Structure formats: structure tokens, C-alpha cells
Amino acid sequence: MHRGVRVRGGTAPGAIIAYHLGEGSRSRISRFTERVLGQDRRENGRLYRRRGLLDQIPHWKVSRGVLVVRAQDRARVVRELRRWTRDVEAWPIPLTSKQLRRLATHPE
């Protein structure tokens, strides 16, 4: 199994994760955003960043509710998303070296 980010001319394991929150109160969706995605807040004229789980994990958002992560981060992300919704699916995908570099340098 590949563990590092450096892969020459081949592929390494990754995962695509799709989730749907469904209907919910504004406060529940706000808590999800803050704890999973991270959120910027302004208080007393200053900007603060509430760090979420995905601030710690290299990923990129494909579209609303769809993420690409490294294979080793898949279980952690799925576990956290399942705390908020049961509508979570994850599939293994091969990542090229270019995609792995994008994950390594992506600021999200």
C-alpha cells in the first residue's frame, strides 16, 4: 500500500466521499459547517477561523457534498460525517501523482 505522496508515473489510493445533510435546522447546519468544514467568523471587528476536521486533512471539494481525500484519511472523514448524517457513501479511487500533489498543497 502506498503511504507517501510521491508516486512517479503510477497511481496511489484515494477516496471520493459523497454526503447529503438533508433537511435540518439552521443551528444544526451551522454546527456541522463549523465542526467539519471549518468556518470564518467576525467578532468585535476581527476575523477568526474556527478550524474544522477538514482543515486538518488534505482534501478538495469536487462539488457540494463531494470530497476527494487520501485513502488513509477516508475512515476518519466518513466516521465524522456519519455523526451528522447517515447518507454518506465512499468509494476507493486511484489518484495520479498530479492529483496527489494537489491534495498535498490544497489549502482547504
TIMI-2910 file (N, C-alpha, C, CB; in pm, 1 decimal, decimal comma, always signed):
<rs>
+----------+----------+----------+----------+----------+----------+----------+----------+----------+----------+----------+----------+------+
!      n_x !      n_y !      n_z !     ca_x !     ca_y !     ca_z !      c_x !      c_y !      c_z !     cb_x !     cb_y !     cb_z ! resn !
+----------+----------+----------+----------+----------+----------+----------+----------+----------+----------+----------+----------+------+
!    +84,3 !   -118,1 !     +0,0 !     +0,0 !     +0,0 !     +0,0 !    +88,7 !   +124,3 !     +0,0 !    -95,8 !     -0,1 !   +122,1 !  Met !
!    +52,1 !   +223,0 !    -77,6 !   +124,8 !   +348,7 !    -84,4 !    +94,8 !   +430,7 !    +40,0 !    +88,1 !   +427,3 !   -212,3 !  His !
!   +198,3 !   +486,5 !   +101,8 !   +175,0 !   +570,3 !   +218,5 !   +212,4 !   +714,8 !   +190,6 !   +253,6 !   +518,1 !   +337,7 !  Arg !
!   +313,1 !   +737,1 !   +108,2 !   +359,6 !   +872,2 !    +84,0 !   +287,6 !   +939,5 !    -30,8 !   +505,7 !   +871,3 !    +57,3 !  Gly !
!   +324,0 !  +1065,1 !    -53,2 !   +261,2 !  +1143,0 !   -158,5 !   +337,6 !  +1128,7 !   -288,9 !   +252,4 !  +1289,6 !   -118,4 !  Val !
!   +460,2 !  +1083,3 !   -285,0 !   +541,2 !  +1076,8 !   -406,1 !   +518,2 !   +947,4 !   -482,5 !   +688,1 !  +1090,7 !   -371,7 !  Arg !
!   +458,9 !   +960,1 !   -598,8 !   +433,5 !   +846,6 !   -686,1 !   +475,8 !   +889,6 !   -825,1 !   +282,5 !   +800,9 !   -682,1 !  Val !
!   +562,3 !   +813,7 !   -887,5 !   +609,0 !   +850,3 !  -1021,4 !   +542,9 !   +762,6 !  -1125,7 !   +761,9 !   +838,5 !  -1031,4 !  Arg !
!   +468,9 !   +828,1 !  -1213,6 !   +411,9 !   +759,3 !  -1327,2 !   +304,1 !   +657,1 !  -1295,2 !   +518,4 !   +693,5 !  -1399,6 !  Gly !
!   +264,0 !   +646,0 !  -1170,4 !   +162,3 !   +547,6 !  -1135,4 !    +46,8 !   +613,3 !  -1063,6 !   +221,6 !   +437,1 !  -1049,1 !  Gly !
!    -20,7 !   +533,0 !   -987,0 !   -132,6 !   +584,9 !   -910,6 !   -118,4 !   +543,2 !   -764,9 !   -266,5 !   +535,6 !   -968,8 !  Thr !
!   -188,5 !   +611,6 !   -679,1 !   -192,4 !   +579,7 !   -537,1 !   -338,6 !   +581,0 !   -494,7 !   -106,7 !   +681,0 !   -452,1 !  Ala !
!   -369,1 !   +511,0 !   -386,4 !   -509,2 !   +503,6 !   -346,1 !   -560,7 !   +635,3 !   -287,7 !   -527,5 !   +392,5 !   -245,0 !  Pro !
!   -683,9 !   +664,7 !   -322,0 !   -754,4 !   +779,1 !   -267,8 !   -898,6 !   +739,1 !   -245,3 !   -744,1 !   +902,0 !   -361,7 !  Gly !
!   -981,8 !   +833,5 !   -211,1 !  -1123,2 !   +803,5 !   -189,5 !  -1206,3 !   +924,2 !   -229,0 !  -1150,3 !   +764,1 !    -42,0 !  Ala !
!  -1321,0 !   +896,3 !   -287,7 !  -1418,4 !  +1000,9 !   -314,0 !  -1534,7 !   +975,4 !   -218,2 !  -1465,3 !  +1002,1 !   -466,1 !  Ile !
!  -1577,6 !  +1080,4 !   -151,2 !  -1681,6 !  +1069,9 !    -49,3 !  -1795,3 !  +1163,3 !    -86,1 !  -1626,1 !  +1103,3 !    +92,0 !  Ile !
!  -1917,0 !  +1109,4 !    -86,1 !  -2036,1 !  +1189,3 !   -113,5 !  -2126,1 !  +1184,4 !     +9,4 !  -2111,5 !  +1137,7 !   -240,8 !  Ala !
!  -2180,9 !  +1299,4 !    +46,3 !  -2271,3 !  +1304,4 !   +161,1 !  -2382,8 !  +1404,6 !   +132,8 !  -2194,4 !  +1342,6 !   +291,2 !  Tyr !
!  -2493,9 !  +1386,4 !   +206,4 !  -2607,7 !  +1477,7 !   +194,4 !  -2664,6 !  +1498,5 !   +334,0 !  -2717,3 !  +1421,7 !    +95,6 !  His !
!  -2669,9 !  +1624,0 !   +376,1 !  -2721,7 !  +1654,1 !   +509,8 !  -2872,9 !  +1644,1 !   +518,1 !  -2678,5 !  +1791,9 !   +551,9 !  Leu !
!  -2940,6 !  +1672,3 !   +411,1 !  -3086,0 !  +1669,6 !   +415,0 !  -3141,2 !  +1791,2 !   +486,8 !  -3134,8 !  +1542,8 !   +482,3 !  Gly !
!  -3264,6 !  +1779,6 !   +529,5 !  -3329,6 !  +1890,0 !   +599,7 !  -3276,2 !  +1897,9 !   +742,5 !  -3483,9 !  +1872,5 !   +599,6 !  Glu !
!  -3267,3 !  +2018,0 !   +792,5 !  -3221,7 !  +2036,4 !   +930,0 !  -3236,7 !  +2180,6 !   +970,4 !  -3076,4 !  +1991,6 !   +946,3 !  Gly !
!  -3225,5 !  +2203,4 !  +1098,0 !  -3236,9 !  +2339,8 !  +1147,5 !  -3111,9 !  +2419,1 !  +1108,2 !  -3257,0 !  +2341,1 !  +1301,5 !  Ser !
!  -3125,1 !  +2548,5 !  +1109,4 !  -3011,0 !  +2634,3 !  +1075,5 !  -2897,5 !  +2615,3 !  +1174,7 !  -3053,4 !  +2781,8 !  +1072,1 !  Arg !
!  -2932,1 !  +2598,2 !  +1302,8 !  -2827,4 !  +2581,9 !  +1403,2 !  -2751,7 !  +2450,6 !  +1383,6 !  -2887,6 !  +2587,5 !  +1543,9 !  Ser !
!  -2821,3 !  +2343,2 !  +1345,1 !  -2755,3 !  +2214,4 !  +1321,4 !  -2661,5 !  +2223,7 !  +1201,4 !  -2859,9 !  +2103,2 !  +1298,8 !  Arg !
!  -2707,5 !  +2285,7 !  +1095,3 !  -2624,1 !  +2301,2 !   +976,1 !  -2504,2 !  +2391,1 !  +1005,5 !  -2706,6 !  +2358,8 !   +859,6 !  Ile !
!  -2524,1 !  +2492,9 !  +1085,0 !  -2414,9 !  +2581,7 !  +1123,5 !  -2310,7 !  +2506,7 !  +1206,8 !  -2469,1 !  +2702,3 !  +1202,0 !  Ser !
!  -2356,9 !  +2423,2 !  +1300,0 !  -2263,2 !  +2343,8 !  +1381,4 !  -2186,1 !  +2246,1 !  +1293,8 !  -2338,6 !  +2267,2 !  +1492,7 !  Arg !
!  -2254,3 !  +2183,5 !  +1195,7 !  -2186,8 !  +2093,1 !  +1102,8 !  -2077,7 !  +2167,5 !  +1026,7 !  -2287,8 !  +2030,6 !  +1004,4 !  Phe !
!  -2113,5 !  +2282,9 !   +972,4 !  -2017,5 !  +2362,5 !   +895,4 !  -1897,1 !  +2397,8 !   +980,8 !  -2083,4 !  +2490,5 !   +841,6 !  Thr !
!  -1921,4 !  +2441,3 !  +1102,0 !  -1813,0 !  +2481,6 !  +1191,4 !  -1723,3 !  +2365,4 !  +1229,1 !  -1869,3 !  +2544,4 !  +1316,2 !  Glu !
!  -1781,0 !  +2252,3 !  +1263,7 !  -1702,4 !  +2140,5 !  +1315,7 !  -1639,8 !  +2052,8 !  +1208,2 !  -1788,2 !  +2056,2 !  +1402,8 !  Arg !
!  -1702,1 !  +2043,4 !  +1092,5 !  -1647,9 !  +1957,0 !   +987,2 !  -1571,5 !  +2038,0 !   +883,0 !  -1760,5 !  +1878,2 !   +919,6 !  Val !
!  -1633,4 !  +2141,7 !   +828,5 !  -1571,2 !  +2217,6 !   +720,6 !  -1482,7 !  +2331,2 !   +770,0 !  -1677,1 !  +2273,0 !   +630,7 !  Leu !
!  -1509,3 !  +2381,8 !   +889,8 !  -1440,4 !  +2500,0 !   +939,4 !  -1517,3 !  +2623,7 !   +895,4 !  -1293,5 !  +2504,7 !   +888,7 !  Gly !
!  -1503,5 !  +2732,1 !   +968,9 !  -1584,8 !  +2849,8 !   +939,4 !  -1512,7 !  +2976,5 !   +983,9 !  -1722,3 !  +2839,3 !  +1008,0 !  Gln !
!  -1521,7 !  +3080,4 !   +899,3 !  -1469,5 !  +3211,5 !   +935,9 !  -1577,5 !  +3287,5 !  +1010,4 !  -1422,0 !  +3290,6 !   +810,7 !  Asp !
!  -1537,8 !  +3356,8 !  +1117,0 !  -1632,6 !  +3437,0 !  +1194,4 !  -1571,8 !  +3573,4 !  +1223,2 !  -1671,4 !  +3365,5 !  +1326,5 !  Arg !
!  -1658,1 !  +3670,3 !  +1230,7 !  -1616,6 !  +3805,4 !  +1270,1 !  -1673,8 !  +3835,2 !  +1407,2 !  -1663,3 !  +3912,2 !  +1166,1 !  Arg !
!  -1585,0 !  +3876,0 !  +1497,1 !  -1625,8 !  +3916,5 !  +1631,2 !  -1545,7 !  +4040,5 !  +1668,1 !  -1604,1 !  +3801,1 !  +1735,8 !  Glu !
!  -1617,1 !  +4142,6 !  +1708,9 !  -1553,4 !  +4268,5 !  +1750,0 !  -1460,7 !  +4323,3 !  +1641,9 !  -1475,0 !  +4248,0 !  +1879,6 !  Asn !
!  -1500,3 !  +4310,2 !  +1516,8 !  -1422,2 !  +4364,3 !  +1406,6 !  -1303,5 !  +4279,7 !  +1365,0 !  -1374,7 !  +4498,0 !  +1442,4 !  Gly !
!  -1282,0 !  +4165,9 !  +1429,1 !  -1170,2 !  +4077,7 !  +1394,8 !  -1222,4 !  +3951,8 !  +1328,1 !  -1087,5 !  +4041,7 !  +1520,3 !  Arg !
!  -1141,9 !  +3897,3 !  +1239,9 !  -1176,9 !  +3774,9 !  +1169,7 !  -1110,8 !  +3656,9 !  +1240,1 !  -1134,2 !  +3781,8 !  +1020,5 !  Leu !
!  -1190,5 !  +3557,2 !  +1277,5 !  -1141,5 !  +3437,1 !  +1341,7 !  -1175,2 !  +3317,5 !  +1254,2 !  -1201,5 !  +3421,1 !  +1483,1 !  Tyr !
!  -1091,2 !  +3216,8 !  +1257,7 !  -1116,3 !  +3093,3 !  +1183,5 !  -1142,5 !  +2982,3 !  +1284,7 !   -995,6 !  +3057,1 !  +1089,2 !  Arg !
!  -1263,4 !  +2928,3 !  +1281,1 !  -1295,2 !  +2809,6 !  +1360,0 !  -1251,3 !  +2690,2 !  +1276,1 !  -1449,9 !  +2802,2 !  +1397,7 !  Arg !
!  -1150,5 !  +2620,7 !  +1322,6 !  -1096,4 !  +2510,5 !  +1244,8 !  -1184,4 !  +2387,1 !  +1257,6 !   -954,0 !  +2478,7 !  +1289,0 !  Arg !
!  -1213,6 !  +2326,3 !  +1144,0 !  -1291,3 !  +2203,7 !  +1140,1 !  -1202,6 !  +2085,1 !  +1107,4 !  -1404,2 !  +2215,0 !  +1038,5 !  Gly !
!  -1261,9 !  +1968,8 !  +1103,4 !  -1188,3 !  +1846,4 !  +1072,7 !  -1115,2 !  +1857,5 !   +939,7 !  -1282,7 !  +1726,8 !  +1070,4 !  Leu !
!  -1181,0 !  +1911,9 !   +837,9 !  -1119,4 !  +1916,0 !   +705,1 !  -1007,7 !  +2019,3 !   +694,0 !  -1224,6 !  +1944,8 !   +601,3 !  Leu !
!   -991,1 !  +2104,7 !   +794,9 !   -873,9 !  +2192,8 !   +796,9 !   -747,9 !  +2112,6 !   +828,5 !   -892,7 !  +2306,2 !   +900,3 !  Asp !
!   -764,1 !  +1995,8 !   +888,5 !   -651,4 !  +1911,2 !   +928,3 !   -618,6 !  +1804,0 !   +824,8 !   -681,2 !  +1845,4 !  +1061,1 !  Gln !
!   -709,4 !  +1780,7 !   +729,9 !   -694,3 !  +1671,0 !   +635,0 !   -683,8 !  +1725,9 !   +492,9 !   -812,6 !  +1572,2 !   +646,3 !  Ile !
!   -580,5 !  +1684,8 !   +418,8 !   -571,0 !  +1728,3 !   +279,2 !   -691,4 !  +1675,7 !   +200,2 !   -437,8 !  +1679,1 !   +215,0 !  Pro !
!   -758,2 !  +1764,6 !   +129,0 !   -876,9 !  +1726,8 !    +53,8 !   -903,2 !  +1832,7 !    -51,7 !   -999,7 !  +1709,7 !   +147,1 !  His !
!   -995,5 !  +1802,4 !   -141,9 !  -1052,8 !  +1907,1 !   -224,3 !  -1199,3 !  +1876,3 !   -246,3 !   -977,9 !  +1920,3 !   -358,8 !  Trp !
!  -1275,8 !  +1983,2 !   -256,1 !  -1419,3 !  +1971,3 !   -276,7 !  -1445,9 !  +1965,5 !   -426,5 !  -1496,3 !  +2089,8 !   -210,3 !  Lys !
!  -1508,9 !  +1858,9 !   -471,1 !  -1542,9 !  +1843,6 !   -612,1 !  -1667,9 !  +1926,2 !   -641,6 !  -1565,2 !  +1693,4 !   -648,8 !  Val !
!  -1765,4 !  +1915,5 !   -555,5 !  -1887,9 !  +1994,2 !   -563,8 !  -1954,0 !  +1988,4 !   -426,6 !  -1984,4 !  +1940,9 !   -677,2 !  Ser !
!  -2072,8 !  +2044,8 !   -415,0 !  -2142,1 !  +2042,5 !   -286,2 !  -2164,9 !  +1897,3 !   -243,4 !  -2277,4 !  +2119,5 !   -294,5 !  Arg !
!  -2112,4 !  +1863,9 !   -128,0 !  -2132,5 !  +1729,8 !    -74,2 !  -2043,0 !  +1622,5 !   -132,0 !  -2271,1 !  +1690,3 !    -94,9 !  Gly !
!  -1937,9 !  +1659,0 !   -205,6 !  -1846,8 !  +1559,8 !   -264,5 !  -1702,9 !  +1602,6 !   -236,8 !  -1871,6 !  +1544,4 !   -418,9 !  Val !
!  -1625,6 !  +1512,5 !   -174,7 !  -1486,4 !  +1539,0 !   -137,6 !  -1395,6 !  +1430,5 !   -193,7 !  -1471,2 !  +1547,7 !    +15,8 !  Leu !
!  -1270,7 !  +1467,0 !   -219,0 !  -1166,6 !  +1369,5 !   -251,3 !  -1062,0 !  +1379,9 !   -141,3 !  -1103,5 !  +1394,9 !   -394,9 !  Val !
!  -1026,6 !  +1263,9 !    -83,2 !   -927,0 !  +1258,4 !    +23,6 !   -830,5 !  +1144,1 !     -4,8 !   -994,6 !  +1240,6 !   +162,9 !  Val !
!   -721,0 !  +1141,6 !    +70,0 !   -628,5 !  +1029,0 !    +61,7 !   -695,3 !   +906,1 !   +123,7 !   -493,1 !  +1061,7 !   +133,6 !  Arg !
!   -655,0 !   +788,4 !    +80,9 !   -715,7 !   +664,2 !   +130,7 !   -700,5 !   +651,9 !   +282,3 !   -652,3 !   +542,3 !    +61,7 !  Ala !
!   -586,9 !   +693,4 !   +336,3 !   -565,2 !   +677,8 !   +480,5 !   -653,3 !   +770,7 !   +563,2 !   -419,5 !   +703,2 !   +513,9 !  Gln !
!   -711,0 !   +873,8 !   +502,1 !   -799,2 !   +965,9 !   +574,0 !   -947,2 !   +931,8 !   +557,3 !   -774,6 !  +1107,4 !   +526,9 !  Asp !
!   -976,2 !   +836,4 !   +472,1 !  -1115,1 !   +803,2 !   +438,5 !  -1198,1 !   +766,6 !   +561,1 !  -1118,2 !   +688,7 !   +339,5 !  Arg !
!  -1151,5 !   +674,6 !   +642,9 !  -1229,5 !   +626,7 !   +757,7 !  -1258,9 !   +739,5 !   +856,0 !  -1155,0 !   +513,5 !   +829,2 !  Ala !
!  -1161,0 !   +823,8 !   +880,3 !  -1178,9 !   +935,2 !   +974,6 !  -1285,4 !  +1033,5 !   +925,8 !  -1045,7 !  +1009,0 !   +995,6 !  Arg !
!  -1281,7 !  +1066,1 !   +796,1 !  -1379,0 !  +1160,4 !   +740,3 !  -1518,7 !  +1098,0 !   +739,1 !  -1337,7 !  +1202,8 !   +597,2 !  Val !
!  -1529,3 !   +973,4 !   +696,2 !  -1659,3 !   +906,2 !   +692,3 !  -1717,8 !   +894,7 !   +833,0 !  -1646,2 !   +766,3 !   +628,2 !  Val !
!  -1635,4 !   +859,8 !   +930,2 !  -1682,4 !   +848,6 !  +1069,2 !  -1739,6 !   +981,2 !  +1118,4 !  -1567,5 !   +803,5 !  +1161,5 !  Arg !
!  -1670,9 !  +1090,3 !  +1090,4 !  -1720,0 !  +1221,6 !  +1134,6 !  -1847,6 !  +1261,7 !  +1060,7 !  -1612,1 !  +1328,5 !  +1113,3 !  Glu !
!  -1852,5 !  +1237,5 !   +930,6 !  -1973,1 !  +1271,6 !   +855,1 !  -2093,4 !  +1190,2 !   +902,3 !  -1950,1 !  +1249,0 !   +705,6 !  Leu !
!  -2071,0 !  +1064,9 !   +940,6 !  -2182,1 !   +980,6 !   +987,8 !  -2235,5 !  +1026,1 !  +1122,7 !  -2137,6 !   +835,4 !   +997,4 !  Arg !
!  -2160,1 !  +1105,8 !  +1194,2 !  -2213,7 !  +1165,6 !  +1318,3 !  -2323,9 !  +1265,7 !  +1285,2 !  -2100,7 !  +1235,4 !  +1399,5 !  Arg !
!  -2322,2 !  +1320,3 !  +1163,2 !  -2416,4 !  +1424,2 !  +1123,3 !  -2525,1 !  +1372,8 !  +1030,3 !  -2342,9 !  +1536,9 !  +1057,0 !  Trp !
!  -2495,0 !  +1269,6 !   +951,6 !  -2593,6 !  +1215,9 !   +857,3 !  -2560,6 !  +1070,3 !   +825,4 !  -2597,5 !  +1300,6 !   +726,9 !  Thr !
!  -2662,0 !   +992,0 !   +798,1 !  -2641,3 !   +853,4 !   +756,8 !  -2622,8 !   +842,5 !   +606,3 !  -2758,4 !   +766,8 !   +801,1 !  Arg !
!  -2648,3 !   +948,7 !   +535,9 !  -2640,4 !   +949,0 !   +390,6 !  -2497,4 !   +981,5 !   +346,1 !  -2740,7 !  +1050,7 !   +330,8 !  Asp !
!  -2406,3 !   +885,3 !   +368,0 !  -2264,3 !   +900,3 !   +333,6 !  -2221,4 !   +778,0 !   +253,0 !  -2175,3 !   +916,7 !   +462,6 !  Val !
!  -2156,0 !   +801,9 !   +141,8 !  -2102,3 !   +694,6 !    +58,4 !  -1956,3 !   +726,9 !    +29,2 !  -2184,6 !   +677,9 !    -74,5 !  Glu !
!  -1872,3 !   +623,6 !    +24,5 !  -1730,3 !   +643,2 !     -6,5 !  -1683,5 !   +531,4 !    -98,9 !  -1644,2 !   +646,9 !   +123,6 !  Ala !
!  -1602,8 !   +567,3 !   -197,5 !  -1550,4 !   +472,1 !   -293,4 !  -1400,1 !   +493,2 !   -308,2 !  -1621,8 !   +486,1 !   -429,8 !  Trp !
!  -1324,4 !   +384,0 !   -321,6 !  -1181,4 !   +398,6 !   -349,2 !  -1160,7 !   +442,1 !   -494,0 !  -1105,9 !   +266,1 !   -321,1 !  Pro !
!  -1065,0 !   +528,4 !   -515,0 !  -1030,3 !   +572,3 !   -649,7 !   -878,4 !   +581,0 !   -660,0 !  -1097,0 !   +709,9 !   -683,5 !  Ile !
!   -823,0 !   +561,7 !   -779,1 !   -679,0 !   +582,7 !   -797,1 !   -651,5 !   +731,6 !   -816,3 !   -625,2 !   +500,8 !   -918,5 !  Pro !
!   -544,4 !   +779,0 !   -755,8 !   -503,0 !   +918,7 !   -771,1 !   -369,5 !   +922,2 !   -843,7 !   -492,8 !   +990,5 !   -632,6 !  Leu !
!   -358,9 !  +1008,0 !   -942,6 !   -232,4 !  +1025,1 !  -1013,9 !   -138,4 !  +1109,8 !   -929,2 !   -255,0 !  +1090,5 !  -1153,1 !  Thr !
!    -13,8 !  +1116,3 !   -968,4 !    +82,1 !  +1197,2 !   -893,6 !    +42,1 !  +1345,1 !   -895,5 !   +223,7 !  +1179,6 !   -951,6 !  Ser !
!    -17,6 !  +1391,3 !  -1005,1 !    -64,5 !  +1529,5 !  -1013,2 !   -176,0 !  +1554,7 !   -911,8 !   -113,6 !  +1561,4 !  -1155,5 !  Lys !
!   -269,1 !  +1460,8 !   -900,0 !   -377,9 !  +1475,7 !   -803,1 !   -326,0 !  +1468,7 !   -659,4 !   -484,3 !  +1367,6 !   -825,6 !  Gln !
!   -226,8 !  +1383,7 !   -635,1 !   -167,3 !  +1375,8 !   -501,4 !    -98,0 !  +1506,0 !   -464,6 !    -67,9 !  +1259,7 !   -493,6 !  Leu !
!    -30,3 !  +1567,8 !   -560,9 !    +32,4 !  +1698,5 !   -534,1 !    -74,1 !  +1801,5 !   -500,6 !   +116,0 !  +1745,9 !   -655,7 !  Arg !
!   -187,8 !  +1794,7 !   -571,3 !   -297,1 !  +1887,7 !   -542,7 !   -347,8 !  +1867,7 !   -400,0 !   -412,4 !  +1869,0 !   -643,8 !  Arg !
!   -359,2 !  +1743,3 !   -356,5 !   -400,9 !  +1717,7 !   -219,3 !   -297,0 !  +1767,9 !   -119,5 !   -425,6 !  +1568,7 !   -198,7 !  Leu !
!   -170,0 !  +1750,8 !   -153,5 !    -63,5 !  +1791,7 !    -60,9 !    -55,5 !  +1943,7 !    -46,4 !    +71,2 !  +1737,4 !   -108,7 !  Ala !
!    -94,3 !  +2017,3 !   -150,5 !    -78,9 !  +2162,3 !   -146,1 !   -212,1 !  +2236,1 !   -133,9 !     -6,6 !  +2209,4 !   -269,2 !  Thr !
!   -323,2 !  +2163,2 !   -134,3 !   -452,9 !  +2229,2 !   -132,7 !   -480,1 !  +2290,5 !     +4,2 !   -563,8 !  +2130,3 !   -170,0 !  His !
!   -512,4 !  +2419,7 !     +7,7 !   -529,1 !  +2488,8 !   +136,0 !   -662,7 !  +2466,6 !   +204,6 !   -510,5 !  +2633,2 !   +115,9 !  Pro !
!   -760,4 !  +2403,2 !   +141,0 !   -892,7 !  +2388,5 !   +202,8 !   -888,9 !  +2311,0 !   +330,6 !   -986,9 !  +2322,4 !   +108,7 !  Glu !
+----------+----------+----------+----------+----------+----------+----------+----------+----------+----------+----------+----------+------+
</rs>
